[in-house]
Amino acid sequence: MKQKTKTFDFLLMISPLLLAGFGVVMVYSASMVTSVIVREDPAYSLALRQAMYLLIGLAFFLFASYFKYTLYLKLTKWIVLLMFISLIWVELFGDTLNNAKSWVAIGPFSVQPAEFVKIGLIIYLAAIYTKKLNYIDDFFKAVIPPLIITSALTALIIKQPDVGTAAIVFAIACTVIFSSGIKFKHLSLLILTGLIVLSAVGFHMASDERISRFTGAYHPFEDIAGDGYQLIQSYIAIGTGGLSGVGIGQGIQKLGYLTQAESDFIMAVIAEELGLFGVLFVLVNLSIIVIRGLFIAKKCENPFGTLLAIGISSMVGIQAVVNLGAISGLLPITGVPLPFVSAGGSSLVMLLFSVGILNNIARHVNYQRFNEETTETEETKLEDTRATGRLRRNYSS
C-alpha cells in the first residue's frame, strides 16, 4: 500500500480537482442572475449541470489514471477513426449554437467533439512520431503523412466554423512535432505554411462579426457601445476587483453587462469578486499542472510518454493563454474556455481525462524511481551486512 501511495503525483491530482470544484462555485456566482432572468431557470441550473459534468469528468480522470498509457499505442487507429466520425457526424447532424455547428445532442447532454479531438490528436501524434524517431529528419517520410491527418481534422473544425479551436489544435500539433526532434527548418516551414493557410481560410470566412473581434480587441474605445463593449466590461470587472475583490456573489458586471460571464469571461468575474488573490489561485494551479507535466515528460524514459505529457501540458497552457489573452485585450475573442474553470461540460471532461493520462504517466515514472531507490537501499544494506560479517570474522581471528 505504501508503495502504491508513493507512485501518485498528488500535485497533479489536487490542482485540477481544486480548479474544477472552484469552477462550479464561480459558474454559480456568474450565472445565478442571468439563469433566472434570461433563461427563466433556477439560479443553480448551470452550476448543477457543471457539477454533473465534474462527476463524469472525475470518473474519466480515475479511469485514465489507472489505464496504462502505453496501451493507447494499440488504439491509435481506432482513435483516429473515432475523431473523423465524430466531426463528420457534427457536420451532418450537429446543433448550431452561437453561429457554430459544433454540438451533438446525446440524451440530455450536449457534447462538443472538437474538444475531444484535442486529446485524440495528441495521442495520435505522440504514437506516430514515436514510431518515426529513427528517421525523423526525413521531412516527406516522417513529417508529412501525420500532417495530412492533422490538416484534415483541422479543416473539419474550421468548417463548423470554430477557428479558435482549430488554431489551438494547430499549436498543440506544432508543439508535439517540435518535441519529437524535427529539424528547426522543417518546423519553421510547417508553421509558416500553417499560418498562411489559417490566414487564407480566415480571410475567406471573414464576416463582420469575426472582423469585429479584432477591432474590439485592439481598438475597443473606438466603439464603446459596439465592437469594444465586451472587452471594456471585462476591463471594468478586472479593475474593480483590486486586491481582494468585492466578495463572491457580489459582482456587478455579471448582471447583464458582461455577456458569457460564466464561460469565456469567467476570469473577469473572478477578478471582480475575489480580486488578485482569486486570479493568483487560478494561475498558480494552472502553472502547477503545466510545469509538473513538463517535469514528468523530462523524467519519462518512454518516448511515447514524453510526447504525450508534453502534448497535454501544452494543451492546458495554450488554452489558458488564449483565454486570458482574450479577456485582457492581448488576443481577439475566440470563445476558448478557461481550463477546468469555465462552464462547459465537454471541455471539463476532456481536460480531466487528459490530466488523468498525465497522472498515469507520472505513476509509472514514480514507480520506476521508487523501485530503483528500493533496490539501491537493499544493495546498500546487503553490502553493510557483508562488511559487518567480515569485521566480526577478522575480530574473532
PyMOL commands that set and color helices and strands:
alter all, ss='L'
color gray80, all
select helices_A, chain A and resi 2-7+10-37+45-66+69-93+113-131+133-135+139-158+163-179+184-204+208-218+220-222+229-241+266-299+303-328+345-396
alter helices_A, ss='H'
color red, helices_A
select strands_A, chain A and resi 95-97+100-106+109-111
alter strands_A, ss='S'
color yellow, strands_A
deselect
rebuild
show_as cartoon
